[in-house]
Amino acid sequence: MRLSVAPRLPFDEPTLPPGNTAAEGALELLPIAAVVVSVTDAGLRFDLPNATFRRLGLGSTADTSILARDLGARIVAFIAGQALRLQLPWAVGDAVEQRHFEVTLARVATAAGPRCLVTLIDQTGEMRTEVNLRREMTTDSLTGLPNRAGFGDRLEQMIEAGTIDYAVLVVDLDRFGRVNSCLGSMAGDELLITVARRIKGALRACDGLGRIGGDEFGILLALDQDRSEADSVARRVRQVLATPFRLSEFEIRVSCSIGVAFGAEAIGDAEDVIRHAQFAVRRSKETGQAEAYQTDALDRAREQFAMETALRRAIEAGQLRLHYQPIRDLSTGRITTFEALARWVDEDGNDVPPAQFIPVAEESGLIVPLGRWAIDEALRTLAAWDAQAGGDCGVGVAVNLSPIQLQRDGVAPLVTEALARHGLAGERLKLELTESALIADPDGNAEVLRALKATGATIAMDDFGTGYSNLAYLQKLPIDILKIDRSFVTGMLADRDKIAIVRAVLGLASALGMETVAEGIETQELGQTLAALGCTYGQGYAYARPLAADDAYALLAARTN
């Protein structure tokens, strides 16, 4: 259909139908753009465009109007139809000078035939405000990069376009919290800005970079060839961060952990992809290398959550048990202590190894109630053995303390109450803590250990030799026993290096006035060799596996008799 209008009067004023003077006046009073539109044999016709309509540059006639060009077909269809009212958005102009209108078509019945009143509300200001607001909401104010929402929006656009040849890298800065704590938040902000600048310089112009967390950056890569491109980018990022950062008078070296997630048809949500890359970061922290997300990682995480739920119920229902492994005096063969070890049989009757449920307990915080229960249960069992023996049965119990419980729980009062409740002297209890737990906060732990020593309990450092003990701290801490880790004991007779290490530990313990326990003794010959070297105590399968409480007492009674 050809768009045209009736002949125009001078000064580009529209031809007004007779008797429309009042209507014209009414439209002129409207504060918004308005025009009456009708359909003639020649096409669309504009009648009574008000001053606001003309001032917006929308034209006085249909053949010169951008409105007729863009919305002419919609207007014709509306007039030909039965609807009384129609609203639609309309944008005109280029990206820089674009204007936005809410257009309303309202049917007007006249003797001359159907017409419609077209009104336009200018929403450009509101739209620009919304765009600016959205930009602020999706931009990190510190670095100027997209924040997690903005980064996710760009990734979402790629996913909606059907692209699967992409990779998301999450770069997690190691030790950033220490910089904030030691140098202050301003130095931390300066470090983040510089890191962002360096990472940006290592990327192509088409790659996306965002700050998706406090010390996490996200990189969005379009893969041109294959997945090895992600490895190349990870290497470049590590290289640019390897150069020390100058903060105040300090030079700070920043390392990072990098997790990678690749696009796939099965992934339909940007947050899922980012979360997958963050899962991979956890493994990167362990290996020190950039790690790609494995499809079973989420399944493993769900299994851990399920185990956490089941473990919480088991603790509350008292379904866990302690088994006891004897520790012998290597010179006499006498059992002096039983180490209490947690065992769990789930509701389906399956044995859950401690190597599986203890890490879950520590990560979830369940290690605190589990540790409380273990101390009380071990002392209760020891008191029961005394009752069976008709007095002191001649042994003590050793219980492992988690570093998390050491930090979060009032361990000393807990031990004092448990000893009093079961009528036992503190000397009957040994508390074992790992080397890494003790050395992590030596000053704070020294105070806790002194409080534990005041209860009469003996303190043992477990797994000695596997951590990074500072000898000055080792001397400062009130430790009575060093337990030599099984990794040095197993196969020792055939390995001169292991023998040298064990000799060194035994010499150190002797110099510090400490006793020693060798773990993992699997043959009588190995136990005799350790005794000859000066080791005080030993435990391992050569003497007994961990036993249920009744079996442990039976072993003790048999040895005593």
Rosetta blueprint (number, residue, H / E / L):
1 M L
2 R L
3 L L
4 S L
5 V L
6 A L
7 P L
8 R L
9 L L
10 P H
11 F H
12 D H
13 E L
14 P L
15 T L
16 L L
17 P L
18 P L
19 G L
20 N L
21 T H
22 A H
23 A H
24 E H
25 G H
26 A H
27 L H
28 E H
29 L H
30 L L
31 P L
32 I L
33 A E
34 A E
35 V E
36 V E
37 V E
38 S E
39 V E
40 T E
41 D L
42 A L
43 G E
44 L E
45 R E
46 F E
47 D E
48 L L
49 P L
50 N L
51 A H
52 T H
53 F H
54 R H
55 R H
56 L L
57 G L
58 L L
59 G L
60 S L
61 T L
62 A H
63 D H
64 T H
65 S L
66 I H
67 L H
68 A H
69 R H
70 D H
71 L H
72 G H
73 A H
74 R H
75 I H
76 V H
77 A H
78 F H
79 I H
80 A H
81 G L
82 Q L
83 A L
84 L L
85 R E
86 L E
87 Q E
88 L E
89 P E
90 W E
91 A E
92 V E
93 G L
94 D L
95 A L
96 V L
97 E L
98 Q L
99 R E
100 H E
101 F E
102 E E
103 V E
104 T E
105 L E
106 A E
107 R E
108 V E
109 A E
110 T E
111 A L
112 A L
113 G E
114 P E
115 R E
116 C E
117 L E
118 V E
119 T E
120 L E
121 I E
122 D E
123 Q L
124 T H
125 G H
126 E H
127 M H
128 R H
129 T H
130 E H
131 V H
132 N H
133 L H
134 R H
135 R H
136 E H
137 M H
138 T L
139 T E
140 D L
141 S L
142 L L
143 T L
144 G L
145 L L
146 P E
147 N L
148 R H
149 A H
150 G H
151 F H
152 G H
153 D H
154 R H
155 L H
156 E H
157 Q H
158 M H
159 I H
160 E H
161 A L
162 G L
163 T L
164 I L
165 D L
166 Y E
167 A E
168 V E
169 L E
170 V E
171 V E
172 D E
173 L E
174 D L
175 R L
176 F H
177 G H
178 R H
179 V H
180 N H
181 S H
182 C H
183 L H
184 G L
185 S H
186 M H
187 A H
188 G H
189 D H
190 E H
191 L H
192 L H
193 I H
194 T H
195 V H
196 A H
197 R H
198 R H
199 I H
200 K H
201 G H
202 A L
203 L L
204 R L
205 A L
206 C L
207 D L
208 G E
209 L E
210 G E
211 R E
212 I L
213 G L
214 G L
215 D L
216 E E
217 F E
218 G E
219 I E
220 L E
221 L E
222 A E
223 L L
224 D L
225 Q L
226 D L
227 R L
228 S H
229 E H
230 A H
231 D H
232 S H
233 V H
234 A H
235 R H
236 R H
237 V H
238 R H
239 Q H
240 V H
241 L H
242 A H
243 T L
244 P L
245 F E
246 R E
247 L E
248 S L
249 E L
250 F E
251 E E
252 I E
253 R L
254 V L
255 S L
256 C E
257 S E
258 I E
259 G E
260 V E
261 A E
262 F E
263 G L
264 A L
265 E L
266 A L
267 I L
268 G L
269 D L
270 A H
271 E H
272 D H
273 V H
274 I H
275 R H
276 H H
277 A H
278 Q H
279 F H
280 A H
281 V H
282 R H
283 R H
284 S H
285 K H
286 E H
287 T H
288 G L
289 Q L
290 A L
291 E E
292 A E
293 Y L
294 Q L
295 T L
296 D L
297 A H
298 L H
299 D H
300 R H
301 A H
302 R H
303 E H
304 Q H
305 F H
306 A H
307 M H
308 E H
309 T H
310 A H
311 L H
312 R H
313 R H
314 A H
315 I H
316 E H
317 A H
318 G L
319 Q L
320 L E
321 R E
322 L E
323 H E
324 Y E
325 Q E
326 P E
327 I E
328 R E
329 D E
330 L L
331 S L
332 T L
333 G L
334 R L
335 I E
336 T E
337 T E
338 F E
339 E E
340 A E
341 L E
342 A E
343 R E
344 W E
345 V E
346 D L
347 E L
348 D L
349 G L
350 N L
351 D E
352 V E
353 P L
354 P H
355 A H
356 Q H
357 F H
358 I H
359 P H
360 V H
361 A H
362 E H
363 E H
364 S H
365 G L
366 L L
367 I H
368 V H
369 P H
370 L H
371 G H
372 R H
373 W H
374 A H
375 I H
376 D H
377 E H
378 A H
379 L H
380 R H
381 T H
382 L H
383 A H
384 A H
385 W H
386 D H
387 A H
388 Q H
389 A H
390 G L
391 G L
392 D L
393 C L
394 G L
395 V L
396 G E
397 V E
398 A E
399 V E
400 N E
401 L L
402 S L
403 P H
404 I H
405 Q H
406 L H
407 Q H
408 R H
409 D L
410 G L
411 V H
412 A H
413 P H
414 L H
415 V H
416 T H
417 E H
418 A H
419 L H
420 A H
421 R H
422 H H
423 G L
424 L L
425 A L
426 G H
427 E H
428 R H
429 L E
430 K E
431 L E
432 E E
433 L E
434 T E
435 E H
436 S H
437 A H
438 L H
439 I H
440 A H
441 D L
442 P H
443 D H
444 G H
445 N H
446 A H
447 E H
448 V H
449 L H
450 R H
451 A H
452 L H
453 K H
454 A L
455 T L
456 G L
457 A L
458 T E
459 I E
460 A E
461 M E
462 D E
463 D E
464 F E
465 G L
466 T L
467 G L
468 Y L
469 S L
470 N L
471 L H
472 A H
473 Y H
474 L H
475 Q H
476 K H
477 L L
478 P L
479 I L
480 D L
481 I E
482 L E
483 K E
484 I E
485 D L
486 R H
487 S H
488 F H
489 V H
490 T L
491 G L
492 M H
493 L H
494 A H
495 D L
496 R H
497 D H
498 K H
499 I H
500 A H
501 I H
502 V H
503 R H
504 A H
505 V H
506 L H
507 G H
508 L H
509 A H
510 S H
511 A H
512 L L
513 G L
514 M L
515 E E
516 T E
517 V E
518 A E
519 E L
520 G L
521 I L
522 E L
523 T L
524 Q H
525 E H
526 L H
527 G H
528 Q H
529 T H
530 L H
531 A H
532 A H
533 L H
534 G L
535 C L
536 T L
537 Y E
538 G E
539 Q L
540 G L
541 Y L
542 A L
543 Y L
544 A L
545 R L
546 P L
547 L E
548 A L
549 A H
550 D H
551 D H
552 A H
553 Y H
554 A H
555 L H
556 L H
557 A H
558 A H
559 R H
560 T H
561 N L
